[in-house]
Amino acid sequence: MVLRDPVVQSIQKTIAQSISFPYEARDKGWEGTVTLSMTILSDGTLQDVEIKKSSSYNVFDNDAKNTAQILSPFDPFPPELDLEEII
């Protein structure tokens, strides 16, 4: 049986690998981590994405949120994962 965690980890990895460091942040020496809250439907559609924990810099927050939206839709859930959505 496929568990929920590998699906979530795969989505997290896809987003993390796709985020590019914003030039403005690099030039100013900013660093930060953004935590997103997302609702993903079983067909891979991103239904909702919000900033759960801000990095304190809009440039990071906006980039993380935009990257998740651009990458959507994600892979559909495996049939063994009998869920309609993952939050």
HELIX and SHEET records of a PDB file:
HELIX    1   1 ARG A    4  SER A   18  1                                  15    
HELIX    2   2 TYR A   23  LYS A   28  1                                   6    
HELIX    3   3 ASN A   58  LEU A   71  1                                  14    
SHEET    1   A 3 LEU A  46  LYS A  53  0                                        
SHEET    2   A 3 THR A  35  LEU A  41 -1                                        
SHEET    3   A 3 GLU A  85  ILE A  86 -1                                        
END                                                                             
